[in-house]
Amino acid sequence: MTNILNQNLISSLINHNDKVLDIGCGNGELLYFLEDNKSIQGQGIEISHQGVKESVSKGLSVIQGDADEDLINFPDHAFDIVILSDTLQATHKPKKVLEQMLRIGKKCIICIPNFGYWKYRLQILIYGKMPVTKTLSEPWYSTPNIHLCTIKDFINLCEHLNISINESYRNTKNNIKKIRNPKSYLNNLLSTEGIFILTKEK
């Protein structure tokens, strides 16, 4: 579920009437917000039957599908914006998902939980256990998250895949700040999430 700070930032990055695909849209909360506030042409894909059911009950166009397997079915440049919010860490093939997103959309917005946040590090250091927090809300044995990373990890992956990060932001729990120095250790240490606007380098 996209938190209110991220939701407002994502909305500010989208133009009225944009054609938008929300991957892993859950119950459709973000899509509904964008359709209501930005008059987007929204489409969602969600792996859970319950999420699809709740989305459709809101009047949204959402299909059941797996981001790891089904993005290949969308044509090139089919959307102005492709969103992946708090979902990349739950995919089996994050590199392939990113590549498919950039093929499908002219611009991509990615939100990731940041496993480098100082409170998560402290929980591991002091208690020797995987953290359970509002952002990482399930214990390790039942979490859907299988590829947790840090903001630094994600930036390095984009460099490896020749993906351009046009803009990047960090959620500090209290506000959203623009990342002006991607190499700063504070991005990891003081942020619960990272938000990135991506395009594919030519």
C-alpha positions as CSV (number, residue, x, y, z in Angstrom):
1,M,0.0,0.0,0.0
2,T,1.5,3.4,-1.0
3,N,1.7,5.8,1.9
4,I,0.3,9.3,1.6
5,L,3.6,11.1,1.2
6,N,4.6,8.8,-1.7
7,Q,1.1,9.0,-3.2
8,N,1.2,12.8,-3.3
9,L,4.7,12.8,-4.8
10,I,3.7,10.3,-7.5
11,S,0.7,12.4,-8.3
12,S,2.9,15.5,-8.8
13,L,5.0,13.6,-11.3
14,I,2.1,12.7,-13.5
15,N,0.3,14.9,-16.1
16,H,-3.5,15.0,-16.5
17,N,-4.8,12.4,-18.9
18,D,-1.5,10.4,-18.9
19,K,-1.9,6.7,-19.7
20,V,-0.7,4.9,-16.5
21,L,0.1,1.3,-15.7
22,D,0.3,0.5,-12.0
23,I,2.2,-2.9,-11.5
24,G,1.3,-4.6,-8.2
25,C,-1.5,-2.2,-7.7
26,G,-2.9,-4.0,-4.6
27,N,-6.5,-2.9,-3.8
28,G,-6.2,-0.1,-6.4
29,E,-5.9,2.8,-3.9
30,L,-3.2,4.6,-5.8
31,L,-4.9,4.2,-9.2
32,Y,-8.1,5.4,-7.8
33,F,-6.4,8.5,-6.3
34,L,-4.7,9.3,-9.6
35,E,-7.9,8.8,-11.6
36,D,-9.8,11.1,-9.2
37,N,-7.1,13.8,-9.0
38,K,-5.3,13.6,-12.4
39,S,-7.9,12.1,-14.7
40,I,-5.4,9.5,-15.8
41,Q,-6.2,6.6,-18.1
42,G,-5.4,3.9,-15.6
43,Q,-4.6,0.2,-15.9
44,G,-3.5,-2.1,-13.1
45,I,-2.0,-5.5,-12.8
46,E,-2.1,-7.4,-9.5
47,I,-1.2,-10.9,-8.6
48,S,-3.7,-11.5,-5.8
49,H,-7.3,-12.3,-6.6
50,Q,-8.5,-10.3,-3.6
51,G,-6.6,-7.2,-4.8
52,V,-8.1,-7.5,-8.2
53,K,-11.6,-7.9,-6.8
54,E,-11.2,-4.8,-4.5
55,S,-9.8,-2.8,-7.4
56,V,-12.6,-3.7,-9.8
57,S,-15.2,-2.9,-7.1
58,K,-13.8,0.7,-7.3
59,G,-14.5,0.8,-11.0
60,L,-10.8,0.4,-12.0
61,S,-9.4,-1.5,-14.9
62,V,-7.3,-4.1,-13.3
63,I,-6.2,-7.6,-14.5
64,Q,-4.7,-10.4,-12.5
65,G,-1.1,-11.1,-13.4
66,D,2.4,-11.7,-12.3
67,A,5.0,-8.9,-12.8
68,D,7.7,-11.5,-13.3
69,E,5.9,-13.3,-16.1
70,D,3.2,-11.2,-17.7
71,L,4.7,-7.8,-18.5
72,I,6.0,-9.3,-21.7
73,N,2.4,-9.2,-23.0
74,F,2.2,-5.4,-23.1
75,P,3.4,-3.7,-26.3
76,D,6.3,-1.3,-26.5
77,H,5.7,2.3,-25.3
78,A,2.1,1.5,-24.4
79,F,2.0,3.8,-21.4
80,D,3.2,7.3,-20.6
81,I,4.0,6.3,-17.0
82,V,4.6,2.8,-15.4
83,I,4.5,2.7,-11.6
84,L,6.0,0.0,-9.4
85,S,5.3,1.0,-5.8
86,D,6.6,-1.2,-2.9
87,T,6.6,-4.2,-5.2
88,L,10.1,-4.6,-6.8
89,Q,11.4,-6.4,-3.6
90,A,8.6,-9.0,-3.9
91,T,9.5,-10.0,-7.5
92,H,11.7,-13.0,-8.4
93,K,13.4,-11.3,-11.3
94,P,13.8,-7.6,-10.4
95,K,16.3,-6.9,-13.2
96,K,13.9,-8.3,-15.8
97,V,10.9,-6.4,-14.3
98,L,12.8,-3.1,-14.6
99,E,13.8,-3.8,-18.2
100,Q,10.2,-4.7,-19.1
101,M,8.9,-1.6,-17.4
102,L,11.2,0.6,-19.4
103,R,10.2,-1.1,-22.6
104,I,6.5,-0.6,-21.9
105,G,6.6,3.0,-20.5
106,K,8.1,6.3,-21.6
107,K,8.8,7.0,-18.0
108,C,8.9,4.8,-14.9
109,I,8.3,5.6,-11.2
110,I,9.8,3.1,-8.7
111,C,9.3,3.2,-4.9
112,I,11.4,0.8,-2.8
113,P,11.7,0.2,0.9
114,N,15.2,1.0,2.0
115,F,16.8,-1.8,4.0
116,G,19.7,0.6,4.9
117,Y,17.6,2.7,7.2
118,W,19.3,3.3,10.5
119,K,16.5,1.8,12.6
120,Y,16.6,-1.5,10.6
121,R,20.4,-1.7,11.0
122,L,20.1,-1.1,14.7
123,Q,17.5,-3.8,15.2
124,I,19.8,-6.3,13.5
125,L,22.8,-5.1,15.5
126,I,21.1,-5.1,18.9
127,Y,18.6,-7.9,18.6
128,G,20.2,-10.1,15.9
129,K,16.8,-10.4,14.2
130,M,15.3,-9.3,10.9
131,P,13.4,-6.0,11.5
132,V,9.6,-5.9,11.6
133,T,8.4,-2.3,11.0
134,K,5.5,-0.4,9.4
135,T,7.4,-0.6,6.1
136,L,8.6,-4.2,6.5
137,S,5.5,-5.4,8.4
138,E,5.8,-9.2,8.1
139,P,8.3,-11.5,9.9
140,W,11.0,-13.0,7.8
141,Y,9.3,-16.4,7.4
142,S,6.0,-15.0,5.9
143,T,7.1,-11.8,4.2
144,P,6.5,-11.6,0.4
145,N,9.7,-9.6,0.2
146,I,12.5,-11.7,-1.3
147,H,14.9,-9.2,-2.7
148,L,15.4,-6.4,-0.1
149,C,17.9,-3.8,-1.1
150,T,19.1,-0.3,-0.1
151,I,18.9,3.0,-2.0
152,K,22.6,2.6,-2.8
153,D,22.0,-0.9,-4.1
154,F,19.2,0.3,-6.4
155,I,21.3,3.2,-7.8
156,N,24.1,0.8,-8.5
157,L,21.7,-1.6,-10.3
158,C,20.5,1.2,-12.5
159,E,24.1,2.1,-13.4
160,H,24.7,-1.6,-14.3
161,L,21.6,-1.7,-16.5
162,N,22.3,1.6,-18.2
163,I,19.1,3.1,-16.7
164,S,19.0,6.8,-16.3
165,I,17.7,8.1,-13.0
166,N,16.1,11.4,-14.0
167,E,15.1,12.3,-10.4
168,S,15.3,10.6,-7.1
169,Y,13.7,11.3,-3.7
170,R,13.9,9.8,-0.2
171,N,11.1,9.4,2.3
172,T,12.3,10.2,5.9
173,K,9.0,9.1,7.4
174,N,8.1,12.8,8.1
175,N,8.7,14.3,4.6
176,I,10.0,13.7,1.1
177,K,13.4,15.1,0.2
178,K,15.0,15.3,-3.2
179,I,18.3,13.3,-3.5
180,R,20.9,15.8,-4.7
181,N,24.0,13.7,-4.0
182,P,23.3,10.0,-4.9
183,K,26.7,9.0,-3.3
184,S,25.8,10.4,0.1
185,Y,25.6,7.8,2.9
186,L,22.7,9.8,4.4
187,N,20.4,8.6,1.7
188,N,20.6,5.1,3.1
189,L,20.9,6.0,6.7
190,L,18.0,8.4,7.2
191,S,15.4,7.2,4.7
192,T,12.7,4.5,5.0
193,E,12.1,4.5,1.2
194,G,13.5,5.7,-2.1
195,I,11.5,7.0,-5.0
196,F,13.1,7.1,-8.5
197,I,12.0,8.4,-11.9
198,L,13.7,6.3,-14.6
199,T,14.2,6.3,-18.4
200,K,16.3,3.9,-20.5
201,E,19.5,5.3,-21.8
202,K,19.8,5.4,-25.6
